Amino acid sequence: MALKVGIIGNGGIANAHMDGYLSMGEEVEIVACCDINFQKAKDYAEKYGIKNYYDNCYDMLKDNQLDVVSVCTWNNAHAECSIAALEAGCHVLCEKPMAMNTEEALKMKEAAEKNGKLLMIGFVRRQGLDAAAAIDYIKKGYLGEIYYAKATYLRRCGFPGGWFGDVTLSGGGPLIDLGVHVIDLSRYIMGNPKPVTVFGATFNKIGARSHIKGGDWQSETVVEEPVFTVEDLATAMIRFDNGAVLQVEASFNLNLKQSCGDINFFGDKAGLSLSPFELYTEFNNQLADIIPKGKADFDFQRDFRKEIKNFIDAVNGKAECLATAEDGVELMRILDAVYLSAKTGKSVDIVR
Ligand SMILES: NC(=O)c1ccc[n+]([C@@H]2O[C@H](COP(=O)([O-])OP(=O)(O)OC[C@H]3O[C@@H](n4cnc5c(N)ncnc54)[C@H](O)[C@@H]3O)[C@@H](O)[C@H]2O)c1
């Protein structure tokens, strides 16, 4: 029987979730949607032919016997909406970041465990062919021991606008919005080591930069005079329990030549860059670069569909969930520690 689906938060990313569910054919039935902006729920329902739409998740969950729910709201509502759905007996796929902080994330994980339901986090980059190829090479020993990694997600002019700049709705700036993707992906590829110590710094020197037209990326909720109470640049060094260190940099606005993003993994046998996907090593007493011929990329639509398929397959007991609540909690521990370190100027030990 088809799993009954509900979508909470009907803005930009809810379209990617819908595309994923639609690609699942008869395995799912989209039954209801809701948004605190009722017009958005109505528009989304009309666009996709959804019969039941609401201005809050509680009525949606009460009126419909849903099996699975996607939480696609602003970050400040991830915990509330996920917990409500889990308590109503639904499996939940919650967008990244899992929550505003570790405390909220732990409550979500507890709600999933108490109700015996799956809580998956939308770390879509885990679904990429680049991630799978990197893990394959690492497992086979081609990189040797990975002791250092460097992850960047830098925009020269890419404040998305709207709620992304309001710390009460987002929980932070480029670190929690962009950095979260590359920190999680780094951890995932390195075998999910646990973070132990973090040193971080954040800056708000350039601000929204909304007077410059044609930036890198803008959300659906752009306004003329945006609130900007978040950082515009974050940088951090994260030490894991296996001794490896990850350096991360994420910006909405930064005076660099070109926006860029990559993760480099440095092993004692070879280094690996994800974009472009290349290995750096030595061969016959010479330095050598290896460019594998196989496909090893990240494709947003393809991999978003894979994420939804992984969620549904995991709910049906046919696959292992690739991005668990535990992973979401570890990520929130890292983000909390970066923000605390940035505030105090001191390194922060993560205690569990
Ligand atoms: N996985 C990715 O690559 C990716 C990409 C973009 C956004 N996201 C994440 O998706 C989430 C939404 O981002 P977006 O770009 O779609 O934002 P958006 O503003 O376009 O849409 C969010 C919607 O949630 C609604 N909402 C807020 N609180 C709500 C609540 N309590 N109940 C119901 N609806 C509520 C808002 O009215 C809005 O329509 C964020 O957490 C963001 O980090 C993930």
The ligand as an SDF file (V2000), in Angstrom:
LIG
                    3D

 44 48  0  0  0  0  0  0  0  0999 V2000
   19.0900   20.3340    1.2430 N   0  0  0  0  0  0  0  0  0  0  0  0
   19.3830   21.4610    0.6220 C   0  0  0  0  0  0  0  0  0  0  0  0
   20.2720   21.5400   -0.2240 O   0  0  0  0  0  0  0  0  0  0  0  0
   18.5830   22.6910    0.9930 C   0  0  0  0  0  0  0  0  0  0  0  0
   18.4730   23.7400    0.0860 C   0  0  0  0  0  0  0  0  0  0  0  0
   17.7010   24.8570    0.4430 C   0  0  0  0  0  0  0  0  0  0  0  0
   17.0940   24.8970    1.6990 C   0  0  0  0  0  0  0  0  0  0  0  0
   17.2530   23.8590    2.5710 N   0  0  0  0  0  0  0  0  0  0  0  0
   16.6250   23.8900    3.9090 C   0  0  0  0  0  0  0  0  0  0  0  0
   15.2120   23.8100    3.7330 O   0  0  0  0  0  0  0  0  0  0  0  0
   14.5520   24.6020    4.7170 C   0  0  0  0  0  0  0  0  0  0  0  0
   13.6200   25.5980    4.0260 C   0  0  0  0  0  0  0  0  0  0  0  0
   14.3650   26.4250    3.1630 O   0  0  0  0  0  0  0  0  0  0  0  0
   13.6600   27.1520    1.9140 P   0  0  0  0  0  0  0  0  0  0  0  0
   14.7410   27.6970    1.0830 O   0  0  0  0  0  0  0  0  0  0  0  0
   12.6680   26.2200    1.3070 O   0  0  0  0  0  0  0  0  0  0  0  0
   12.9090   28.3490    2.6620 O   0  0  0  0  0  0  0  0  0  0  0  0
   11.5540   29.0670    2.2220 P   0  0  0  0  0  0  0  0  0  0  0  0
   11.4400   30.3100    3.0060 O   0  0  0  0  0  0  0  0  0  0  0  0
   11.4720   29.1350    0.7250 O   0  0  0  0  0  0  0  0  0  0  0  0
   10.3970   28.0380    2.6900 O   0  0  0  0  0  0  0  0  0  0  0  0
   10.1780   27.7200    4.0500 C   0  0  0  0  0  0  0  0  0  0  0  0
    8.6880   27.7500    4.3150 C   0  0  0  0  0  0  0  0  0  0  0  0
    8.4520   27.2750    5.6520 O   0  0  0  0  0  0  0  0  0  0  0  0
    7.3230   27.9890    6.1380 C   0  0  0  0  0  0  0  0  0  0  0  0
    7.2640   27.8200    7.5970 N   0  0  0  0  0  0  0  0  0  0  0  0
    8.0250   28.4460    8.5300 C   0  0  0  0  0  0  0  0  0  0  0  0
    7.6860   28.0060    9.7560 N   0  0  0  0  0  0  0  0  0  0  0  0
    6.7090   27.0880    9.5930 C   0  0  0  0  0  0  0  0  0  0  0  0
    5.9570   26.2830   10.4990 C   0  0  0  0  0  0  0  0  0  0  0  0
    6.1470   26.3320   11.8210 N   0  0  0  0  0  0  0  0  0  0  0  0
    5.0210   25.4500    9.9790 N   0  0  0  0  0  0  0  0  0  0  0  0
    4.7940   25.3880    8.6450 C   0  0  0  0  0  0  0  0  0  0  0  0
    5.4740   26.1530    7.7450 N   0  0  0  0  0  0  0  0  0  0  0  0
    6.4360   26.9690    8.2190 C   0  0  0  0  0  0  0  0  0  0  0  0
    7.5250   29.4040    5.6470 C   0  0  0  0  0  0  0  0  0  0  0  0
    6.3380   30.1450    5.6510 O   0  0  0  0  0  0  0  0  0  0  0  0
    8.0780   29.1540    4.2410 C   0  0  0  0  0  0  0  0  0  0  0  0
    7.0530   29.1790    3.2600 O   0  0  0  0  0  0  0  0  0  0  0  0
   15.6580   25.2620    5.5500 C   0  0  0  0  0  0  0  0  0  0  0  0
   15.8670   24.5250    6.7170 O   0  0  0  0  0  0  0  0  0  0  0  0
   16.8860   25.1850    4.6570 C   0  0  0  0  0  0  0  0  0  0  0  0
   18.0910   25.1140    5.3810 O   0  0  0  0  0  0  0  0  0  0  0  0
   17.9620   22.7560    2.2220 C   0  0  0  0  0  0  0  0  0  0  0  0
  1  2  1  0
  2  3  2  0
  2  4  1  0
  4  5  1  0
  4 44  2  0
  5  6  2  0
  6  7  1  0
  7  8  2  0
  8  9  1  0
  8 44  1  0
  9 10  1  0
  9 42  1  0
 10 11  1  0
 11 12  1  0
 11 40  1  0
 12 13  1  0
 13 14  1  0
 14 15  2  0
 14 16  1  0
 14 17  1  0
 17 18  1  0
 18 19  2  0
 18 20  1  0
 18 21  1  0
 21 22  1  0
 22 23  1  0
 23 24  1  0
 23 38  1  0
 24 25  1  0
 25 26  1  0
 25 36  1  0
 26 27  1  0
 26 35  1  0
 27 28  2  0
 28 29  1  0
 29 30  1  0
 29 35  2  0
 30 31  1  0
 30 32  2  0
 32 33  1  0
 33 34  2  0
 34 35  1  0
 36 37  1  0
 36 38  1  0
 38 39  1  0
 40 41  1  0
 40 42  1  0
 42 43  1  0
M  CHG  2   8   1  16  -1
M  END
$$$$
